[in-house]
Amino acid sequence: PRALPALLGLTDDEHTLYGSDFPFTPDWVVEALAADLAASKVLTPPQMRRVRDENAVRLFPRFGPAL
């Protein structure tokens, strides 16, 4: 979440995806990073939906039902 303001200064939330690097990152780190992002006040709720889910579904529509 600390890098989000800088990232959003270069692009918008419609061109940003959340990635955990799973399965190469340990489960506990993935969970902690997701919790940090969820608790962050950097993104509005609509921006959070785009970054966490909607943008990925636009790129990979066949995975939409899994999300």
mmCIF file of the N, C-alpha and C atoms, coordinates in Angstrom:
data_MODEL
# 
_entry.id   MODEL 
# 
loop_
_atom_site.group_PDB 
_atom_site.id 
_atom_site.type_symbol 
_atom_site.label_atom_id 
_atom_site.label_alt_id 
_atom_site.label_comp_id 
_atom_site.label_asym_id 
_atom_site.label_entity_id 
_atom_site.label_seq_id 
_atom_site.pdbx_PDB_ins_code 
_atom_site.Cartn_x 
_atom_site.Cartn_y 
_atom_site.Cartn_z 
_atom_site.occupancy 
_atom_site.B_iso_or_equiv 
_atom_site.pdbx_formal_charge 
_atom_site.auth_seq_id 
_atom_site.auth_comp_id 
_atom_site.auth_asym_id 
_atom_site.auth_atom_id 
_atom_site.pdbx_PDB_model_num 
ATOM 1   N N  . PRO A 1 1  ? 0.799   -1.218  0.000   1.00 0.00 ? 1  PRO A N  1 
ATOM 2   C CA . PRO A 1 1  ? 0.000   0.000   0.000   1.00 0.00 ? 1  PRO A CA 1 
ATOM 3   C C  . PRO A 1 1  ? 0.835   1.273   0.000   1.00 0.00 ? 1  PRO A C  1 
ATOM 4   N N  . ARG A 1 2  ? 2.061   1.210   0.520   1.00 0.00 ? 2  ARG A N  1 
ATOM 5   C CA . ARG A 1 2  ? 2.882   2.430   0.577   1.00 0.00 ? 2  ARG A CA 1 
ATOM 6   C C  . ARG A 1 2  ? 3.275   2.924   -0.811  1.00 0.00 ? 2  ARG A C  1 
ATOM 7   N N  . ALA A 1 3  ? 3.408   2.023   -1.764  1.00 0.00 ? 3  ALA A N  1 
ATOM 8   C CA . ALA A 1 3  ? 3.815   2.417   -3.113  1.00 0.00 ? 3  ALA A CA 1 
ATOM 9   C C  . ALA A 1 3  ? 2.641   2.847   -3.991  1.00 0.00 ? 3  ALA A C  1 
ATOM 10  N N  . LEU A 1 4  ? 1.418   2.623   -3.537  1.00 0.00 ? 4  LEU A N  1 
ATOM 11  C CA . LEU A 1 4  ? 0.255   2.934   -4.361  1.00 0.00 ? 4  LEU A CA 1 
ATOM 12  C C  . LEU A 1 4  ? 0.153   4.397   -4.784  1.00 0.00 ? 4  LEU A C  1 
ATOM 13  N N  . PRO A 1 5  ? 0.377   5.361   -3.909  1.00 0.00 ? 5  PRO A N  1 
ATOM 14  C CA . PRO A 1 5  ? 0.283   6.752   -4.370  1.00 0.00 ? 5  PRO A CA 1 
ATOM 15  C C  . PRO A 1 5  ? 1.244   7.050   -5.527  1.00 0.00 ? 5  PRO A C  1 
ATOM 16  N N  . ALA A 1 6  ? 2.457   6.534   -5.452  1.00 0.00 ? 6  ALA A N  1 
ATOM 17  C CA . ALA A 1 6  ? 3.419   6.753   -6.536  1.00 0.00 ? 6  ALA A CA 1 
ATOM 18  C C  . ALA A 1 6  ? 2.963   6.047   -7.809  1.00 0.00 ? 6  ALA A C  1 
ATOM 19  N N  . LEU A 1 7  ? 2.486   4.821   -7.674  1.00 0.00 ? 7  LEU A N  1 
ATOM 20  C CA . LEU A 1 7  ? 1.998   4.076   -8.835  1.00 0.00 ? 7  LEU A CA 1 
ATOM 21  C C  . LEU A 1 7  ? 0.818   4.789   -9.486  1.00 0.00 ? 7  LEU A C  1 
ATOM 22  N N  . LEU A 1 8  ? -0.119  5.248   -8.666  1.00 0.00 ? 8  LEU A N  1 
ATOM 23  C CA . LEU A 1 8  ? -1.298  5.930   -9.202  1.00 0.00 ? 8  LEU A CA 1 
ATOM 24  C C  . LEU A 1 8  ? -0.955  7.303   -9.773  1.00 0.00 ? 8  LEU A C  1 
ATOM 25  N N  . GLY A 1 9  ? 0.234   7.807   -9.472  1.00 0.00 ? 9  GLY A N  1 
ATOM 26  C CA . GLY A 1 9  ? 0.710   9.025   -10.113 1.00 0.00 ? 9  GLY A CA 1 
ATOM 27  C C  . GLY A 1 9  ? 1.187   8.776   -11.535 1.00 0.00 ? 9  GLY A C  1 
ATOM 28  N N  . LEU A 1 10 ? 1.495   7.515   -11.841 1.00 0.00 ? 10 LEU A N  1 
ATOM 29  C CA . LEU A 1 10 ? 1.965   7.141   -13.178 1.00 0.00 ? 10 LEU A CA 1 
ATOM 30  C C  . LEU A 1 10 ? 0.857   6.577   -14.055 1.00 0.00 ? 10 LEU A C  1 
ATOM 31  N N  . THR A 1 11 ? -0.108  5.927   -13.445 1.00 0.00 ? 11 THR A N  1 
ATOM 32  C CA . THR A 1 11 ? -1.206  5.297   -14.173 1.00 0.00 ? 11 THR A CA 1 
ATOM 33  C C  . THR A 1 11 ? -2.458  5.384   -13.318 1.00 0.00 ? 11 THR A C  1 
ATOM 34  N N  . ASP A 1 12 ? -3.567  4.928   -13.833 1.00 0.00 ? 12 ASP A N  1 
ATOM 35  C CA . ASP A 1 12 ? -4.791  4.991   -13.032 1.00 0.00 ? 12 ASP A CA 1 
ATOM 36  C C  . ASP A 1 12 ? -5.177  3.609   -12.519 1.00 0.00 ? 12 ASP A C  1 
ATOM 37  N N  . ASP A 1 13 ? -6.207  3.567   -11.697 1.00 0.00 ? 13 ASP A N  1 
ATOM 38  C CA . ASP A 1 13 ? -6.602  2.302   -11.072 1.00 0.00 ? 13 ASP A CA 1 
ATOM 39  C C  . ASP A 1 13 ? -7.178  1.314   -12.079 1.00 0.00 ? 13 ASP A C  1 
ATOM 40  N N  . GLU A 1 14 ? -7.565  1.762   -13.261 1.00 0.00 ? 14 GLU A N  1 
ATOM 41  C CA . GLU A 1 14 ? -8.069  0.839   -14.276 1.00 0.00 ? 14 GLU A CA 1 
ATOM 42  C C  . GLU A 1 14 ? -6.941  0.092   -14.987 1.00 0.00 ? 14 GLU A C  1 
ATOM 43  N N  . HIS A 1 15 ? -5.702  0.491   -14.728 1.00 0.00 ? 15 HIS A N  1 
ATOM 44  C CA . HIS A 1 15 ? -4.541  -0.171  -15.318 1.00 0.00 ? 15 HIS A CA 1 
ATOM 45  C C  . HIS A 1 15 ? -3.630  -0.755  -14.236 1.00 0.00 ? 15 HIS A C  1 
ATOM 46  N N  . THR A 1 16 ? -4.191  -1.038  -13.089 1.00 0.00 ? 16 THR A N  1 
ATOM 47  C CA . THR A 1 16 ? -3.426  -1.542  -11.951 1.00 0.00 ? 16 THR A CA 1 
ATOM 48  C C  . THR A 1 16 ? -4.057  -2.834  -11.456 1.00 0.00 ? 16 THR A C  1 
ATOM 49  N N  . LEU A 1 17 ? -3.222  -3.828  -11.162 1.00 0.00 ? 17 LEU A N  1 
ATOM 50  C CA . LEU A 1 17 ? -3.678  -5.112  -10.632 1.00 0.00 ? 17 LEU A CA 1 
ATOM 51  C C  . LEU A 1 17 ? -2.957  -5.410  -9.337  1.00 0.00 ? 17 LEU A C  1 
ATOM 52  N N  . TYR A 1 18 ? -3.644  -6.085  -8.436  1.00 0.00 ? 18 TYR A N  1 
ATOM 53  C CA . TYR A 1 18 ? -2.990  -6.599  -7.234  1.00 0.00 ? 18 TYR A CA 1 
ATOM 54  C C  . TYR A 1 18 ? -2.459  -7.979  -7.562  1.00 0.00 ? 18 TYR A C  1 
ATOM 55  N N  . GLY A 1 19 ? -1.217  -8.231  -7.223  1.00 0.00 ? 19 GLY A N  1 
ATOM 56  C CA . GLY A 1 19 ? -0.618  -9.548  -7.405  1.00 0.00 ? 19 GLY A CA 1 
ATOM 57  C C  . GLY A 1 19 ? 0.144   -9.936  -6.158  1.00 0.00 ? 19 GLY A C  1 
ATOM 58  N N  . SER A 1 20 ? -0.062  -11.151 -5.696  1.00 0.00 ? 20 SER A N  1 
ATOM 59  C CA . SER A 1 20 ? 0.559   -11.599 -4.448  1.00 0.00 ? 20 SER A CA 1 
ATOM 60  C C  . SER A 1 20 ? 1.840   -12.393 -4.669  1.00 0.00 ? 20 SER A C  1 
ATOM 61  N N  . ASP A 1 21 ? 2.113   -12.792 -5.907  1.00 0.00 ? 21 ASP A N  1 
ATOM 62  C CA . ASP A 1 21 ? 3.235   -13.657 -6.260  1.00 0.00 ? 21 ASP A CA 1 
ATOM 63  C C  . ASP A 1 21 ? 3.063   -15.062 -5.690  1.00 0.00 ? 21 ASP A C  1 
ATOM 64  N N  . PHE A 1 22 ? 1.824   -15.441 -5.399  1.00 0.00 ? 22 PHE A N  1 
ATOM 65  C CA . PHE A 1 22 ? 1.521   -16.811 -4.980  1.00 0.00 ? 22 PHE A CA 1 
ATOM 66  C C  . PHE A 1 22 ? 1.760   -17.722 -6.171  1.00 0.00 ? 22 PHE A C  1 
ATOM 67  N N  . PRO A 1 23 ? 2.349   -18.858 -6.036  1.00 0.00 ? 23 PRO A N  1 
ATOM 68  C CA . PRO A 1 23 ? 2.658   -19.649 -4.852  1.00 0.00 ? 23 PRO A CA 1 
ATOM 69  C C  . PRO A 1 23 ? 4.080   -19.476 -4.347  1.00 0.00 ? 23 PRO A C  1 
ATOM 70  N N  . PHE A 1 24 ? 4.810   -18.518 -4.902  1.00 0.00 ? 24 PHE A N  1 
ATOM 71  C CA . PHE A 1 24 ? 6.208   -18.357 -4.509  1.00 0.00 ? 24 PHE A CA 1 
ATOM 72  C C  . PHE A 1 24 ? 6.375   -17.576 -3.214  1.00 0.00 ? 24 PHE A C  1 
ATOM 73  N N  . THR A 1 25 ? 5.360   -16.837 -2.829  1.00 0.00 ? 25 THR A N  1 
ATOM 74  C CA . THR A 1 25 ? 5.360   -16.110 -1.564  1.00 0.00 ? 25 THR A CA 1 
ATOM 75  C C  . THR A 1 25 ? 4.639   -16.961 -0.529  1.00 0.00 ? 25 THR A C  1 
ATOM 76  N N  . PRO A 1 26 ? 5.173   -17.085 0.684   1.00 0.00 ? 26 PRO A N  1 
ATOM 77  C CA . PRO A 1 26 ? 4.511   -17.890 1.716   1.00 0.00 ? 26 PRO A CA 1 
ATOM 78  C C  . PRO A 1 26 ? 3.080   -17.402 1.988   1.00 0.00 ? 26 PRO A C  1 
ATOM 79  N N  . ASP A 1 27 ? 2.209   -18.348 2.316   1.00 0.00 ? 27 ASP A N  1 
ATOM 80  C CA . ASP A 1 27 ? 0.795   -18.035 2.571   1.00 0.00 ? 27 ASP A CA 1 
ATOM 81  C C  . ASP A 1 27 ? 0.617   -16.896 3.558   1.00 0.00 ? 27 ASP A C  1 
ATOM 82  N N  . TRP A 1 28 ? 1.392   -16.911 4.640   1.00 0.00 ? 28 TRP A N  1 
ATOM 83  C CA . TRP A 1 28 ? 1.193   -15.900 5.679   1.00 0.00 ? 28 TRP A CA 1 
ATOM 84  C C  . TRP A 1 28 ? 1.533   -14.503 5.164   1.00 0.00 ? 28 TRP A C  1 
ATOM 85  N N  . VAL A 1 29 ? 2.493   -14.418 4.234   1.00 0.00 ? 29 VAL A N  1 
ATOM 86  C CA . VAL A 1 29 ? 2.848   -13.120 3.660   1.00 0.00 ? 29 VAL A CA 1 
ATOM 87  C C  . VAL A 1 29 ? 1.741   -12.656 2.708   1.00 0.00 ? 29 VAL A C  1 
ATOM 88  N N  . VAL A 1 30 ? 1.222   -13.577 1.895   1.00 0.00 ? 30 VAL A N  1 
ATOM 89  C CA . VAL A 1 30 ? 0.119   -13.247 0.993   1.00 0.00 ? 30 VAL A CA 1 
ATOM 90  C C  . VAL A 1 30 ? -1.063  -12.704 1.791   1.00 0.00 ? 30 VAL A C  1 
ATOM 91  N N  . GLU A 1 31 ? -1.407  -13.390 2.880   1.00 0.00 ? 31 GLU A N  1 
ATOM 92  C CA . GLU A 1 31 ? -2.534  -12.966 3.717   1.00 0.00 ? 31 GLU A CA 1 
ATOM 93  C C  . GLU A 1 31 ? -2.273  -11.604 4.363   1.00 0.00 ? 31 GLU A C  1 
ATOM 94  N N  . ALA A 1 32 ? -1.049  -11.389 4.831   1.00 0.00 ? 32 ALA A N  1 
ATOM 95  C CA . ALA A 1 32 ? -0.710  -10.111 5.471   1.00 0.00 ? 32 ALA A CA 1 
ATOM 96  C C  . ALA A 1 32 ? -0.758  -8.960  4.467   1.00 0.00 ? 32 ALA A C  1 
ATOM 97  N N  . LEU A 1 33 ? -0.238  -9.185  3.265   1.00 0.00 ? 33 LEU A N  1 
ATOM 98  C CA . LEU A 1 33 ? -0.261  -8.129  2.246   1.00 0.00 ? 33 LEU A CA 1 
ATOM 99  C C  . LEU A 1 33 ? -1.685  -7.808  1.802   1.00 0.00 ? 33 LEU A C  1 
ATOM 100 N N  . ALA A 1 34 ? -2.517  -8.834  1.656   1.00 0.00 ? 34 ALA A N  1 
ATOM 101 C CA . ALA A 1 34 ? -3.920  -8.604  1.286   1.00 0.00 ? 34 ALA A CA 1 
ATOM 102 C C  . ALA A 1 34 ? -4.640  -7.830  2.385   1.00 0.00 ? 34 ALA A C  1 
ATOM 103 N N  . ALA A 1 35 ? -4.350  -8.147  3.634   1.00 0.00 ? 35 ALA A N  1 
ATOM 104 C CA . ALA A 1 35 ? -4.968  -7.426  4.755   1.00 0.00 ? 35 ALA A CA 1 
ATOM 105 C C  . ALA A 1 35 ? -4.498  -5.976  4.789   1.00 0.00 ? 35 ALA A C  1 
ATOM 106 N N  . ASP A 1 36 ? -3.210  -5.746  4.525   1.00 0.00 ? 36 ASP A N  1 
ATOM 107 C CA . ASP A 1 36 ? -2.692  -4.372  4.480   1.00 0.00 ? 36 ASP A CA 1 
ATOM 108 C C  . ASP A 1 36 ? -3.377  -3.564  3.380   1.00 0.00 ? 36 ASP A C  1 
ATOM 109 N N  . LEU A 1 37 ? -3.550  -4.180  2.221   1.00 0.00 ? 37 LEU A N  1 
ATOM 110 C CA . LEU A 1 37 ? -4.221  -3.482  1.129   1.00 0.00 ? 37 LEU A CA 1 
ATOM 111 C C  . LEU A 1 37 ? -5.668  -3.179  1.492   1.00 0.00 ? 37 LEU A C  1 
ATOM 112 N N  . ALA A 1 38 ? -6.356  -4.145  2.077   1.00 0.00 ? 38 ALA A N  1 
ATOM 113 C CA . ALA A 1 38 ? -7.760  -3.952  2.458   1.00 0.00 ? 38 ALA A CA 1 
ATOM 114 C C  . ALA A 1 38 ? -7.911  -2.845  3.498   1.00 0.00 ? 38 ALA A C  1 
ATOM 115 N N  . ALA A 1 39 ? -6.943  -2.720  4.401   1.00 0.00 ? 39 ALA A N  1 
ATOM 116 C CA . ALA A 1 39 ? -7.006  -1.704  5.456   1.00 0.00 ? 39 ALA A CA 1 
ATOM 117 C C  . ALA A 1 39 ? -6.521  -0.337  4.980   1.00 0.00 ? 39 ALA A C  1 
ATOM 118 N N  . SER A 1 40 ? -5.885  -0.310  3.823   1.00 0.00 ? 40 SER A N  1 
ATOM 119 C CA . SER A 1 40 ? -5.344  0.936   3.294   1.00 0.00 ? 40 SER A CA 1 
ATOM 120 C C  . SER A 1 40 ? -6.454  1.917   2.960   1.00 0.00 ? 40 SER A C  1 
ATOM 121 N N  . LYS A 1 41 ? -6.181  3.180   3.158   1.00 0.00 ? 41 LYS A N  1 
ATOM 122 C CA . LYS A 1 41 ? -7.131  4.243   2.812   1.00 0.00 ? 41 LYS A CA 1 
ATOM 123 C C  . LYS A 1 41 ? -6.746  4.919   1.493   1.00 0.00 ? 41 LYS A C  1 
ATOM 124 N N  . VAL A 1 42 ? -5.763  4.353   0.799   1.00 0.00 ? 42 VAL A N  1 
ATOM 125 C CA . VAL A 1 42 ? -5.282  4.955   -0.445  1.00 0.00 ? 42 VAL A CA 1 
ATOM 126 C C  . VAL A 1 42 ? -6.322  4.818   -1.558  1.00 0.00 ? 42 VAL A C  1 
ATOM 127 N N  . LEU A 1 43 ? -6.989  3.667   -1.616  1.00 0.00 ? 43 LEU A N  1 
ATOM 128 C CA . LEU A 1 43 ? -7.974  3.409   -2.659  1.00 0.00 ? 43 LEU A CA 1 
ATOM 129 C C  . LEU A 1 43 ? -9.390  3.550   -2.119  1.00 0.00 ? 43 LEU A C  1 
ATOM 130 N N  . THR A 1 44 ? -10.260 4.111   -2.926  1.00 0.00 ? 44 THR A N  1 
ATOM 131 C CA . THR A 1 44 ? -11.679 4.142   -2.577  1.00 0.00 ? 44 THR A CA 1 
ATOM 132 C C  . THR A 1 44 ? -12.249 2.735   -2.783  1.00 0.00 ? 44 THR A C  1 
ATOM 133 N N  . PRO A 1 45 ? -13.417 2.422   -2.244  1.00 0.00 ? 45 PRO A N  1 
ATOM 134 C CA . PRO A 1 45 ? -13.996 1.087   -2.481  1.00 0.00 ? 45 PRO A CA 1 
ATOM 135 C C  . PRO A 1 45 ? -14.128 0.726   -3.970  1.00 0.00 ? 45 PRO A C  1 
ATOM 136 N N  . PRO A 1 46 ? -14.591 1.627   -4.849  1.00 0.00 ? 46 PRO A N  1 
ATOM 137 C CA . PRO A 1 46 ? -14.636 1.255   -6.272  1.00 0.00 ? 46 PRO A CA 1 
ATOM 138 C C  . PRO A 1 46 ? -13.243 0.996   -6.867  1.00 0.00 ? 46 PRO A C  1 
ATOM 139 N N  . GLN A 1 47 ? -12.251 1.802   -6.457  1.00 0.00 ? 47 GLN A N  1 
ATOM 140 C CA . GLN A 1 47 ? -10.886 1.574   -6.936  1.00 0.00 ? 47 GLN A CA 1 
ATOM 141 C C  . GLN A 1 47 ? -10.367 0.228   -6.446  1.00 0.00 ? 47 GLN A C  1 
ATOM 142 N N  . MET A 1 48 ? -10.643 -0.109  -5.198  1.00 0.00 ? 48 MET A N  1 
ATOM 143 C CA . MET A 1 48 ? -10.200 -1.384  -4.632  1.00 0.00 ? 48 MET A CA 1 
ATOM 144 C C  . MET A 1 48 ? -10.787 -2.550  -5.425  1.00 0.00 ? 48 MET A C  1 
ATOM 145 N N  . ARG A 1 49 ? -12.070 -2.476  -5.773  1.00 0.00 ? 49 ARG A N  1 
ATOM 146 C CA . ARG A 1 49 ? -12.700 -3.545  -6.557  1.00 0.00 ? 49 ARG A CA 1 
ATOM 147 C C  . ARG A 1 49 ? -12.006 -3.713  -7.904  1.00 0.00 ? 49 ARG A C  1 
ATOM 148 N N  . ARG A 1 50 ? -11.665 -2.583  -8.532  1.00 0.00 ? 50 ARG A N  1 
ATOM 149 C CA . ARG A 1 50 ? -10.984 -2.675  -9.822  1.00 0.00 ? 50 ARG A CA 1 
ATOM 150 C C  . ARG A 1 50 ? -9.603  -3.304  -9.671  1.00 0.00 ? 50 ARG A C  1 
ATOM 151 N N  . VAL A 1 51 ? -8.832  -2.833  -8.712  1.00 0.00 ? 51 VAL A N  1 
ATOM 152 C CA . VAL A 1 51 ? -7.454  -3.311  -8.530  1.00 0.00 ? 51 VAL A CA 1 
ATOM 153 C C  . VAL A 1 51 ? -7.428  -4.779  -8.103  1.00 0.00 ? 51 VAL A C  1 
ATOM 154 N N  . ARG A 1 52 ? -8.320  -5.174  -7.213  1.00 0.00 ? 52 ARG A N  1 
ATOM 155 C CA . ARG A 1 52 ? -8.301  -6.545  -6.692  1.00 0.00 ? 52 ARG A CA 1 
ATOM 156 C C  . ARG A 1 52 ? -8.995  -7.551  -7.600  1.00 0.00 ? 52 ARG A C  1 
ATOM 157 N N  . ASP A 1 53 ? -10.037 -7.153  -8.333  1.00 0.00 ? 53 ASP A N  1 
ATOM 158 C CA . ASP A 1 53 ? -10.841 -8.136  -9.056  1.00 0.00 ? 53 ASP A CA 1 
ATOM 159 C C  . ASP A 1 53 ? -11.135 -7.765  -10.507 1.00 0.00 ? 53 ASP A C  1 
ATOM 160 N N  . GLU A 1 54 ? -11.794 -6.630  -10.696 1.00 0.00 ? 54 GLU A N  1 
ATOM 161 C CA . GLU A 1 54 ? -12.377 -6.314  -11.996 1.00 0.00 ? 54 GLU A CA 1 
ATOM 162 C C  . GLU A 1 54 ? -11.350 -6.201  -13.119 1.00 0.00 ? 54 GLU A C  1 
ATOM 163 N N  . ASN A 1 55 ? -10.207 -5.605  -12.864 1.00 0.00 ? 55 ASN A N  1 
ATOM 164 C CA . ASN A 1 55 ? -9.191  -5.465  -13.912 1.00 0.00 ? 55 ASN A CA 1 
ATOM 165 C C  . ASN A 1 55 ? -8.654  -6.823  -14.338 1.00 0.00 ? 55 ASN A C  1 
ATOM 166 N N  . ALA A 1 56 ? -8.480  -7.724  -13.396 1.00 0.00 ? 56 ALA A N  1 
ATOM 167 C CA . ALA A 1 56 ? -8.005  -9.068  -13.729 1.00 0.00 ? 56 ALA A CA 1 
ATOM 168 C C  . ALA A 1 56 ? -9.035  -9.810  -14.572 1.00 0.00 ? 56 ALA A C  1 
ATOM 169 N N  . VAL A 1 57 ? -10.311 -9.658  -14.244 1.00 0.00 ? 57 VAL A N  1 
ATOM 170 C CA . VAL A 1 57 ? -11.365 -10.329 -15.013 1.00 0.00 ? 57 VAL A CA 1 
ATOM 171 C C  . VAL A 1 57 ? -11.416 -9.780  -16.441 1.00 0.00 ? 57 VAL A C  1 
ATOM 172 N N  . ARG A 1 58 ? -11.168 -8.490  -16.607 1.00 0.00 ? 58 ARG A N  1 
ATOM 173 C CA . ARG A 1 58 ? -11.122 -7.931  -17.963 1.00 0.00 ? 58 ARG A CA 1 
ATOM 174 C C  . ARG A 1 58 ? -9.985  -8.545  -18.775 1.00 0.00 ? 58 ARG A C  1 
ATOM 175 N N  . LEU A 1 59 ? -8.846  -8.787  -18.128 1.00 0.00 ? 59 LEU A N  1 
ATOM 176 C CA . LEU A 1 59 ? -7.705  -9.384  -18.826 1.00 0.00 ? 59 LEU A CA 1 
ATOM 177 C C  . LEU A 1 59 ? -7.857  -10.882 -19.023 1.00 0.00 ? 59 LEU A C  1 
ATOM 178 N N  . PHE A 1 60 ? -8.446  -11.550 -18.032 1.00 0.00 ? 60 PHE A N  1 
ATOM 179 C CA . PHE A 1 60 ? -8.579  -13.005 -18.044 1.00 0.00 ? 60 PHE A CA 1 
ATOM 180 C C  . PHE A 1 60 ? -10.030 -13.393 -17.783 1.00 0.00 ? 60 PHE A C  1 
ATOM 181 N N  . PRO A 1 61 ? -10.935 -13.151 -18.733 1.00 0.00 ? 61 PRO A N  1 
ATOM 182 C CA . PRO A 1 61 ? -12.358 -13.353 -18.475 1.00 0.00 ? 61 PRO A CA 1 
ATOM 183 C C  . PRO A 1 61 ? -12.728 -14.782 -18.090 1.00 0.00 ? 61 PRO A C  1 
ATOM 184 N N  . ARG A 1 62 ? -11.984 -15.768 -18.547 1.00 0.00 ? 62 ARG A N  1 
ATOM 185 C CA . ARG A 1 62 ? -12.351 -17.150 -18.211 1.00 0.00 ? 62 ARG A CA 1 
ATOM 186 C C  . ARG A 1 62 ? -12.186 -17.453 -16.725 1.00 0.00 ? 62 ARG A C  1 
ATOM 187 N N  . PHE A 1 63 ? -11.410 -16.635 -16.004 1.00 0.00 ? 63 PHE A N  1 
ATOM 188 C CA . PHE A 1 63 ? -11.239 -16.840 -14.569 1.00 0.00 ? 63 PHE A CA 1 
ATOM 189 C C  . PHE A 1 63 ? -12.250 -16.056 -13.742 1.00 0.00 ? 63 PHE A C  1 
ATOM 190 N N  . GLY A 1 64 ? -13.099 -15.275 -14.377 1.00 0.00 ? 64 GLY A N  1 
ATOM 191 C CA . GLY A 1 64 ? -14.094 -14.474 -13.680 1.00 0.00 ? 64 GLY A CA 1 
ATOM 192 C C  . GLY A 1 64 ? -14.922 -15.246 -12.671 1.00 0.00 ? 64 GLY A C  1 
ATOM 193 N N  . PRO A 1 65 ? -15.470 -16.407 -13.031 1.00 0.00 ? 65 PRO A N  1 
ATOM 194 C CA . PRO A 1 65 ? -16.271 -17.162 -12.055 1.00 0.00 ? 65 PRO A CA 1 
ATOM 195 C C  . PRO A 1 65 ? -15.490 -17.583 -10.812 1.00 0.00 ? 65 PRO A C  1 
ATOM 196 N N  . ALA A 1 66 ? -14.174 -17.751 -10.933 1.00 0.00 ? 66 ALA A N  1 
ATOM 197 C CA . ALA A 1 66 ? -13.359 -18.168 -9.779  1.00 0.00 ? 66 ALA A CA 1 
ATOM 198 C C  . ALA A 1 66 ? -13.177 -17.033 -8.787  1.00 0.00 ? 66 ALA A C  1 
ATOM 199 N N  . LEU A 1 67 ? -13.319 -15.795 -9.251  1.00 0.00 ? 67 LEU A N  1 
ATOM 200 C CA . LEU A 1 67 ? -13.132 -14.655 -8.362  1.00 0.00 ? 67 LEU A CA 1 
ATOM 201 C C  . LEU A 1 67 ? -14.431 -14.349 -7.674  1.00 0.00 ? 67 LEU A C  1 
# 
